[in-house]
Amino acid sequence: MKPSITPTNTEHKMAENDFIVSKTDLKGRITYANRIFMRMAQRSEIELLNVQHNIIRHPDMPRGVFRLLWDTLQQGGEFFGFVKNLCGNGDYYWVFANITPDIGSDGNVKGYYSVRRQPPENAIQAIIPLYAEMLAIEKRAGPKEGPDKSIAYLQQFLADKNTSYRDLALNLYND
Ligand SMILES: Cc1cc2nc3c(=O)[nH]c(=O)nc-3n(C[C@H](O)[C@H](O)[C@H](O)COP(=O)(O)O)c2cc1C
């Protein structure tokens, strides 16, 4: 069980040249965390290692985004996206994440790598209302149907803009 943390409104920003790096096994349990990850998440190595990456899940994040993340990885793809994360003391930090499969010497996927960079402020301002709407849809629909409904909303939002989540995220990052 994750101990419950009360979220605060205090944001910590990644520095321009910082990279937060973690590795996980196939189930998303953390097998490596760099120092910047520990510092930003306000967590020790002991707290992070061998636990599910959802230890830093922020309650403002819609489940639909994580569904997309896992679907992308399980199809052998690479995920790019914006994630709001929870610090050990309840504060938060936004990241631009790139998650890729970690391929072993036998050619099989043995886990995943995630590298996060500082997200541009304009990108976060564009993402906040989108995620807030997805979260509101999930709350209305309940845990069973919520992620499907919020993903349907996201797909329609992206179709209206003639884009994909990956391209939206990369364009927001590069703008
Ligand atoms: C390599 C990798 C990195 C991840 N990084 C994060 C992260 O920074 N924040 C996060 O909330 N979830 C991250 N996840 C997703 C979590 O494993 C989990 O699916 C998510 O937090 C939702 O958890 P829940 O289903 O228990 O609500 C990552 C997964 C992988 C495989």
The ligand as a Tripos MOL2 file, in Angstrom:
@<TRIPOS>MOLECULE
LIG
   31    33     1     0     0
SMALL
NO_CHARGES

@<TRIPOS>ATOM
      1 C1          9.6330    3.6330  -16.8790 C.3       1 LIG1
      2 C2          8.3540    4.1220  -16.2610 C.ar      1 LIG1
      3 C3          8.3150    5.3800  -15.6970 C.ar      1 LIG1
      4 C4          7.1570    5.8560  -15.0970 C.ar      1 LIG1
      5 N1          7.1780    7.1100  -14.5500 N.ar      1 LIG1
      6 C5          6.0880    7.5500  -13.8930 C.ar      1 LIG1
      7 C6          6.1070    8.8130  -13.2580 C.ar      1 LIG1
      8 O1          7.0950    9.5720  -13.3040 O.2       1 LIG1
      9 N2          4.9930    9.1990  -12.5770 N.ar      1 LIG1
     10 C7          3.8820    8.4080  -12.4930 C.ar      1 LIG1
     11 O2          2.9160    8.8150  -11.8410 O.2       1 LIG1
     12 N3          3.8230    7.2160  -13.1240 N.ar      1 LIG1
     13 C8          4.8990    6.7820  -13.8150 C.ar      1 LIG1
     14 N4          4.8450    5.5720  -14.4560 N.ar      1 LIG1
     15 C9          3.5550    4.8430  -14.5040 C.3       1 LIG1
     16 C10         3.2900    4.0520  -13.2400 C.3       1 LIG1
     17 O3          3.8970    2.7820  -13.3530 O.3       1 LIG1
     18 C11         1.7730    3.8690  -12.9930 C.3       1 LIG1
     19 O4          1.1960    3.2280  -14.1120 O.3       1 LIG1
     20 C12         1.0340    5.2030  -12.7720 C.3       1 LIG1
     21 O5          1.6520    5.9520  -11.7520 O.3       1 LIG1
     22 C13        -0.4470    4.9920  -12.4170 C.3       1 LIG1
     23 O6         -0.5330    4.2540  -11.2640 O.3       1 LIG1
     24 P1         -1.9040    3.6260  -10.7570 P.3       1 LIG1
     25 O7         -2.4230    2.7800  -11.8750 O.co2     1 LIG1
     26 O8         -1.5710    2.8390   -9.5480 O.co2     1 LIG1
     27 O9         -2.8170    4.7710  -10.4760 O.co2     1 LIG1
     28 C14         5.9840    5.0590  -15.0740 C.ar      1 LIG1
     29 C15         6.0240    3.7860  -15.6480 C.ar      1 LIG1
     30 C16         7.1790    3.3290  -16.2500 C.ar      1 LIG1
     31 C17         7.2030    1.9510  -16.8860 C.3       1 LIG1
@<TRIPOS>BOND
     1     1     2 1
     2     2     3 ar
     3     2    30 ar
     4     3     4 ar
     5     4     5 ar
     6     4    28 ar
     7     5     6 ar
     8     6     7 ar
     9     6    13 1
    10     7     8 2
    11     7     9 ar
    12     9    10 ar
    13    10    11 2
    14    10    12 ar
    15    12    13 ar
    16    13    14 ar
    17    14    15 1
    18    14    28 ar
    19    15    16 1
    20    16    17 1
    21    16    18 1
    22    18    19 1
    23    18    20 1
    24    20    21 1
    25    20    22 1
    26    22    23 1
    27    23    24 1
    28    24    25 2
    29    24    26 1
    30    24    27 1
    31    28    29 ar
    32    29    30 ar
    33    30    31 1
@<TRIPOS>SUBSTRUCTURE
     1 LIG1         1 GROUP 0 **** ****
